[in-house]
């Protein structure tokens, strides 16, 4: 993924890419978390931590609205 404003390149794994798709579809953080847990058969705590990290990174880059995804 490329931030066109800064030309910074971000590499996302399969989970990160799926989260990005769900963000684009307008899902809330809670909905995204549940979907990722189901789709990737992952532990809730791990999904929550990784999703929070991803959303924080994307928000700092101005790629998502931090308030909308809390």
N, CA, C and O of each residue as an XYZ file, in Angstrom:
280
protein
N       0.850     -1.149      0.000
C       0.000      0.000      0.000
C       0.911      1.230      0.000
O       1.952      1.249      0.656
N       0.498      2.253     -0.746
C       1.292      3.474     -0.842
C       0.454      4.657     -0.382
O      -0.674      4.850     -0.836
N       1.014      5.438      0.516
C       0.393      6.695      0.914
C       0.776      7.709     -0.155
O       1.928      8.140     -0.211
N      -0.158      8.090     -0.989
C       0.133      8.963     -2.124
C       0.526     10.377     -1.706
O       1.166     11.097     -2.473
N       0.148     10.776     -0.498
C       0.545     12.111     -0.028
C       2.015     12.166      0.377
O       2.672     13.195      0.215
N       2.531     11.049      0.907
C       3.910     11.042      1.397
C       4.824     10.120      0.597
O       6.041     10.141      0.785
N       4.253      9.318     -0.287
C       4.981      8.299     -1.057
C       5.582      7.213     -0.184
O       6.468      6.484     -0.630
N       5.117      7.090      1.053
C       5.581      6.011      1.930
C       4.880      4.728      1.543
O       3.689      4.716      1.234
N       5.641      3.650      1.566
C       5.123      2.334      1.201
C       4.920      1.516      2.471
O       5.782      1.489      3.349
N       3.772      0.848      2.557
C       3.443     -0.011      3.685
C       3.184     -1.412      3.166
O       2.458     -1.608      2.192
N       3.783     -2.370      3.825
C       3.556     -3.766      3.470
C       2.597     -4.361      4.492
O       2.863     -4.326      5.694
N       1.486     -4.905      4.016
C       0.490     -5.503      4.896
C       0.464     -7.007      4.694
O       0.569     -7.495      3.569
N       0.321     -7.742      5.800
C       0.131     -9.186      5.671
C      -1.335     -9.440      5.313
O      -2.103     -8.494      5.134
N      -1.718    -10.692      5.209
C      -3.092    -11.034      4.794
C      -4.127    -10.462      5.750
O      -5.174     -9.978      5.319
N      -3.842    -10.514      7.037
C      -4.778     -9.982      8.029
C      -4.893     -8.471      7.909
O      -5.994     -7.924      7.957
N      -3.767     -7.801      7.754
C      -3.772     -6.345      7.592
C      -4.503     -5.919      6.333
O      -5.232     -4.927      6.327
N      -4.300     -6.683      5.262
C      -4.981     -6.355      4.005
C      -6.494     -6.531      4.144
O      -7.274     -5.725      3.636
N      -6.895     -7.598      4.838
C      -8.326     -7.822      5.044
C      -8.912     -6.722      5.927
O     -10.022     -6.254      5.676
N      -8.177     -6.306      6.955
C      -8.648     -5.210      7.800
C      -8.820     -3.947      6.967
O      -9.812     -3.235      7.125
N      -7.865     -3.659      6.077
C      -7.942     -2.483      5.208
C      -9.193     -2.539      4.328
O      -9.866     -1.527      4.132
N      -9.500     -3.729      3.800
C     -10.712     -3.894      2.988
C     -11.962     -3.607      3.819
O     -12.877     -2.921      3.363
N     -11.989     -4.134      5.034
C     -13.153     -3.930      5.904
C     -13.302     -2.473      6.317
O     -14.418     -1.969      6.438
N     -12.179     -1.796      6.535
C     -12.223     -0.360      6.823
C     -12.846      0.370      5.637
O     -13.710      1.230      5.808
N     -12.401      0.021      4.444
C     -12.923      0.652      3.231
C     -14.407      0.405      3.028
O     -15.109      1.218      2.427
N     -14.882     -0.738      3.540
C     -16.307     -1.061      3.427
C     -17.144     -0.373      4.502
O     -18.368     -0.502      4.516
N     -16.477      0.363      5.409
C     -17.200      1.134      6.413
C     -17.491      0.413      7.712
O     -18.306      0.888      8.503
N     -16.849     -0.725      7.959
C     -17.085     -1.468      9.198
C     -16.458     -0.752     10.390
O     -15.454     -0.054     10.252
N     -17.058     -0.934     11.547
C     -16.498     -0.376     12.778
C     -15.318     -1.233     13.241
O     -15.109     -2.339     12.744
N     -14.553     -0.707     14.200
C     -13.425     -1.469     14.732
C     -13.897     -2.787     15.326
O     -13.260     -3.821     15.126
N     -15.004     -2.759     16.051
C     -15.534     -3.970     16.669
C     -15.938     -4.999     15.610
O     -15.662     -6.189     15.757
N     -16.586     -4.537     14.552
C     -16.978     -5.442     13.471
C     -15.749     -6.042     12.787
O     -15.718     -7.232     12.474
N     -14.756     -5.214     12.564
C     -13.525     -5.685     11.927
C     -12.860     -6.734     12.803
O     -12.422     -7.777     12.317
N     -12.790     -6.455     14.086
C     -12.172     -7.398     15.025
C     -12.874     -8.751     14.986
O     -12.217     -9.788     14.900
N     -14.191     -8.746     15.049
C     -14.954    -10.009     15.011
C     -14.747    -10.752     13.702
O     -14.561    -11.969     13.693
N     -14.779    -10.017     12.599
C     -14.596    -10.664     11.289
C     -13.221    -11.302     11.169
O     -13.094    -12.417     10.662
N     -12.189    -10.602     11.632
C     -10.833    -11.140     11.545
C     -10.677    -12.373     12.428
O     -10.034    -13.345     12.031
N     -11.263    -12.336     13.623
C     -11.212    -13.509     14.500
C     -11.835    -14.715     13.814
O     -11.284    -15.815     13.857
N     -12.986    -14.508     13.179
C     -13.685    -15.604     12.501
C     -12.946    -16.082     11.252
O     -12.738    -17.281     11.064
N     -12.556    -15.145     10.412
C     -11.956    -15.497      9.130
C     -10.569    -16.113      9.256
O     -10.187    -16.956      8.444
N      -9.809    -15.695     10.276
C      -8.445    -16.185     10.427
C      -8.299    -17.146     11.609
O      -7.190    -17.570     11.933
N      -9.423    -17.490     12.254
C      -9.419    -18.413     13.383
C      -8.322    -18.033     14.377
O      -7.488    -18.855     14.757
N      -8.347    -16.771     14.781
C      -7.304    -16.223     15.646
C      -7.859    -15.904     17.022
O      -9.055    -15.668     17.191
N      -6.978    -15.903     17.990
C      -7.352    -15.584     19.368
C      -7.775    -14.125     19.473
O      -7.120    -13.251     18.904
N      -8.866    -13.848     20.196
C      -9.359    -12.475     20.314
C      -8.312    -11.470     20.792
O      -8.200    -10.381     20.229
N      -7.556    -11.817     21.808
C      -6.559    -10.880     22.330
C      -5.504    -10.521     21.307
O      -5.081     -9.368     21.223
N      -5.081    -11.493     20.535
C      -4.061    -11.234     19.524
C      -4.616    -10.347     18.405
O      -3.954     -9.407     17.965
N      -5.829    -10.652     17.951
C      -6.446     -9.837     16.901
C      -6.609     -8.406     17.392
O      -6.297     -7.463     16.664
N      -7.086     -8.236     18.599
C      -7.312     -6.892     19.149
C      -6.006     -6.103     19.186
O      -5.966     -4.947     18.764
N      -4.949     -6.718     19.683
C      -3.656     -6.029     19.792
C      -3.106     -5.656     18.419
O      -2.639     -4.535     18.217
N      -3.161     -6.587     17.485
C      -2.624     -6.306     16.155
C      -3.471     -5.289     15.398
O      -2.943     -4.462     14.655
N      -4.778     -5.354     15.589
C      -5.658     -4.387     14.934
C      -5.431     -2.990     15.501
O      -5.397     -2.014     14.751
N      -5.276     -2.888     16.804
C      -5.003     -1.588     17.420
C      -3.693     -1.003     16.891
O      -3.609      0.195     16.619
N      -2.679     -1.845     16.746
C      -1.392     -1.394     16.215
C      -1.563     -0.896     14.776
O      -1.069      0.173     14.418
N      -2.264     -1.677     13.963
C      -2.482     -1.295     12.566
C      -3.256      0.016     12.476
O      -2.864      0.920     11.738
N      -4.350      0.122     13.220
C      -5.156      1.340     13.166
C      -4.366      2.553     13.654
O      -4.494      3.647     13.103
N      -3.560      2.357     14.676
C      -2.722      3.453     15.166
C      -1.720      3.904     14.117
O      -1.528      5.101     13.905
N      -1.081      2.938     13.461
C      -0.111      3.270     12.408
C      -0.786      3.995     11.247
O      -0.268      4.991     10.742
N      -1.942      3.492     10.830
C      -2.665      4.113      9.712
C      -3.155      5.510     10.087
O      -3.131      6.418      9.256
N      -3.597      5.688     11.323
C      -4.066      6.999     11.777
C      -2.916      8.005     11.797
O      -3.081      9.150     11.377
N      -1.752      7.573     12.287
C      -0.597      8.482     12.313
C      -0.194      8.928     10.914
O       0.331     10.027     10.735
N      -0.435      8.089      9.940
C      -0.118      8.420      8.551
C      -1.251      9.195      7.869
O      -1.121      9.620      6.721
N      -2.362      9.373      8.589
C      -3.491     10.089      8.028
C      -4.304      9.262      7.043
O      -5.032      9.811      6.216
N      -4.180      7.934      7.134
C      -4.882      7.060      6.195
C      -6.244      6.610      6.702
O      -7.079      6.156      5.919
N      -6.476      6.730      8.001
C      -7.795      6.451      8.583
C      -8.078      7.509      9.636
O      -7.167      8.170     10.133
N      -9.336      7.659      9.963
C      -9.758      8.569     11.019
C      -9.649      7.825     12.344
O     -10.393      6.873     12.581
N      -8.747      8.241     13.193
C      -8.505      7.558     14.456
C      -9.748      7.517     15.324
O      -9.992      6.516     15.997
N     -10.525      8.562     15.326
C     -11.728      8.619     16.176
C     -12.764      7.623     15.691
O     -13.425      6.982     16.508
N     -12.920      7.479     14.400
C     -13.936      6.585     13.846
C     -13.627      5.114     14.130
O     -14.534      4.283     14.114
N     -12.376      4.785     14.385
C     -11.996      3.379     14.561
C     -11.506      3.068     15.971
O     -10.648      2.206     16.160
N     -12.049      3.765     16.951
C     -11.722      3.468     18.352
C     -12.656      2.449     18.893
O     -12.545      2.066     20.057
